[in-house]
């Protein structure tokens, strides 16, 4: 049980609250004492005294920003989350003290006295701390799971779980949506880096170790006590096995064979005592997991014996056939306990109440779900004594965020996760050497950390000093290590130098992404910054070490041929000194691949030893310096020209920029040049954008080197007609006034805008919108297409 302080609920001012608690005497009494050694009887007593409205509220999990403390007081939500790009009080970069203040505010609203005999049930806050408590500035950022899988070190991962739990407790949060125990089978999947390995035998013990670190070991007196939080194994099941690696897609095959791969890690996490399991977005043989009774109930609870709670993913219930975000009895009937319903919580609450009242949902089914939720809260100590978050162990001890001890664990993890693929003897770096460090990723903690870092998608706009205080970039780690050896280190992003260096370390790789925004059609690496730097140094006779930052193995034959050493660094996080530890030989290279490395560049997956350039388990020590044969550099997907899907899944394609009058608007996030763009859920989380223009503002999408002559297909929605002229311009054509067309589209949901040569004389690789007045438009997708001759423009 959670160790708690003697209950004193200090007076806290709440927005819209007429009363606070000044002492334990004025706080509500703790939930009724449990009958001796009878967890089930205690839970049954609580459920029997709850109103229908409060029972249903236990099933509702909204996100912060979509409800107030007054809403919490009225509805008594069983839990809530911070998701998307939401932080406390509308600030995703809020200091830790604001996270704790918000936790107090919501908790106190949830435990105000109830009328009559109805019991008070505290709420709990869940967060995606998937590689450290990385929603919070200053927290320790550990390597993503793909790097941890390369360590094979369960004890290390258990210690990472313990450190993460402590940092979560600092901010008063109860519940972590981690670990991901997906067994990724197609590296084109945008969540590959959340998987420890393609081999379930590697995934299972590591996932179990993180559960033990977060919650404590079963049987230990401090399990779910001080220094521990509720863990969640996710996503049950098959999330890593979708066809073509499409996130939230379809998994097909014999169910027993699928279970051998994708259900295999769950018994280990259940044996470790995991208290929550999250349902997956994907379908299994045509049936969405959020409505799959055979798997959520018969397999998970029956075969595997799981007795904790099952939580949904972001509006995942709304994807079940016949469901919407506000109407889905199918999920509860299938075995879901908590609906993650970020914004539409009120409608869902009303609908579930009505469906229990009319018999669509039997009361017994509702009671079973509520009982499972209360049982987890009981095990976590939340029902024993009412102690506001800021009065709990570790809360408010901000020195624990990014502490020296936690950063040391992260640095150890970084070093153990580095996988040396090739080395002709340039590693370890010689003492006293003149080292040039090149590549824009070298001094970017944001790029080294990847997605799920401060913001949902992560982002290169995150600044080292402002957003990652106390962290160490790869460049800084190398600089310190080289200078300690008596050498010199110089940072040159573009690779220029005044004095020829003894060796160049080129740091490059994937830009941050999360979930479906990272889905790829092939594994050819399209960003050629690192390739050009390696070519430059090769021509100048400078030995090179390639450090590749990525969330998956990728086809790197060209870079492997050029580099004298190649290191798969994955997404190491905030402690770049761990990379330097291996490159300088201060720590031995022990990391081994958890995923097969592709030898060919095509559109198909590669998982397994057949055809792999480097199989699972491969990794060189620094004294293995044998040469590798020259690799074939043919890559058809990279030779097929510019991307045609300019904007899909909430993300711009490689090489496509959105420019305004004053700067670049990466991935349509943030503000620039009078344009504001915020995430919008169309069919998935933030897979579209709401773009708002101030009067006179414009936005231009452009692709350097893109083909001419192709038209555009834009999926868009207009809620309110423009009040002034709106113009569209393609290539070098004259602008076209589309004010009338957009006015006609008002309130007609999603429509397609087709732009061809029929209305634009000179089609080219730029698409621009300009508004003379304030105007808002929702953009779902932008695609280029070769239309049949004579195809008319339409809106």
Buried (B, 14 or more C-beta within 10 A) or exposed (E): BBBBEEBBBEEBEBEEBEEBBEEBEEBBEBBEEBEEEEBEEBBBBBBEBBBEBBBBBBBBBBBBBBBBBEBBBEBBBBBBBBBBBBBBEEEBBBBBBBBBBBBBBBBBBBBBEBEEEBBBBBBBBBBBBBBBBBBBBBBBBBBBBBBBBBBBBBEBBBBBBBBBBBBBBBBBBBBBBBBBBBBBBBBBBBBBBBBBBBBBEBBBBBBBBBBBBBBBBEEEEBBBBBBBBBBBBBBBBBBBBBBBBBBBBBBBBEBEEBBEBBBBBBBBBBBBBBBBBBBBBBBBEEBBBBBBBBBBBEBBBEEBEBEBBBBBBBBBBBBBEEBBBBBBBBBBBBBBBBBBBBBBBBBBBBBBBBBBEEEBBEEEBBBBBBBBBBBBBBBBBBBBBBBBBBBBBBBBBBEBBBBEEBBBBBBBBBBBBBBBBBBEEBBBBBEEBBBBBBBBBBBBBBBBBBBBBBBBBBBBBBEBEEBBEBBBBBBBBBBBBBEEBEBBBBBBBEBEBEEEBBBBBBBBBBBBBBBBBBBBEBBBBBBBBBBBBBBBBBEEEBBBBBBBBBBBBBBBBBBBBBBBBBBBBBBBBBBBBBBBBBBBBBBBBBBBBBBBBBBBBBEEBBBEEEEBBBBBBBBBEBEEBEEBEEBEBEBEBBEEEBBBBBBBBBBBBBBBBBBBBEEEBBBBBBBBBBBBBBBBBBBBBBBBBBBBBBEBBBBBBBBEEBBEEBBBBBBBBBEEBBBEBBBBBBBEBEBBEBBEBBBBBEEEEBBEBBBBBBBBEEBBBBBBBBBBBBBBBBBBBBBBBEBEEEBEBBB
